[in-house]
Amino acid sequence: MKSHHILCLFCYSLSLAAAAVSLSATDPFGFHLWVDIVIAHVVSTLVIFLFSTFYSNSSLYDPYWSVAPVPIYFFIALSDENGINLERIFLVGIPVCYWAFRLTHNWLRTWPGLSKEDFRYVNLYETFGSFKWFINLFGIHLFPTLIVNLCLFPLYFYFIENSADVSSFDYLICLFTLSMVLLEQISDEQMHIFKANIENKGKTMNEGLWKYSRHPNYLGEVGFWFGLCGFGLIGSHGSILLLICPIAMLLMFMFASIPMMDNRSLENRPDYADYMKKTSSLMLFPSKK
């Protein structure tokens, strides 16, 4: 294991410990369960932020996206005072753990270490200049944390407020969520193979799923969160207000992540402008002639 991996593991272990301490500290106050989770999630994020600041590299936060939801999922799944429902735990746990392991593994094999910082963060610092500290804390660390936390909120209704028996609809939601993770995995694998070929340097990936969407991996990611919301809709007896959660995630990708990636590609790939005109930004559609 490389030194930067050890550092990251140490950082995240402290982050998890801080979250556990936070949960113990807020428990006597009798807050709503999800308030305790939000506070612990933020405290944990602040630990990552301190390490990111010390090492001047906010890419330390990147795996937090896929790591943090796992302990939150287990905590909420095991907090049902009416008893633990193993069937529900597996129906949600399988796609969540599959998603987390796959995304974290994808990050591990592409992370160059602390020698390089994600270009999106560098661009934000250059754009906002003297507000770097503010952007780093609120834009790069806390904002994504709160979006992820919001999108995990539907699970509260599935595990805590859900009095219905498990039905075939639960299994359909599970299969849909798994299919979205698989879509993301296939997209990432296709891109990984494309980039591994030195002859493709400077070229635009327009094969496989990327022929039908400029960001099929993002489609799978957003679809995953809509899948988790589906579980919440079951537990809340169809409260459509929960759709706000994955819609917030969708908007973040549509108005932040996708434009930043597109602009980067336009700068580095001469054929990307033409690809952009012909290819859907997110949904899988046949390319335009």
Secondary structure, DSSP 8 states (H G I E B T S, - for coil): --HHHHHHHHHHHHHHHHHHHHHHHHGGGT--HHHHHHHHHHHHHHHHHHHHHHTT-GGGGTTHHHHTHHHHHHHHHT--TT---HHHHHHHHHHHHHHHHHHHHHHHHH---TT---HHHHHHHHHHGGGHHHIIIIIIIIHHHHHHHHHHTHHHHHHTS--S---HHHHHHHHHHHHHHHHHHHHHHHHHHHHHSGGGTT----SGGGGT-S-HHHHHHHHHHHHHHHHHHHHTTS-GGGGHHHHHHHHHIIIIIHHHHHHHHHHH-TTHHHHHHHS-SSS------
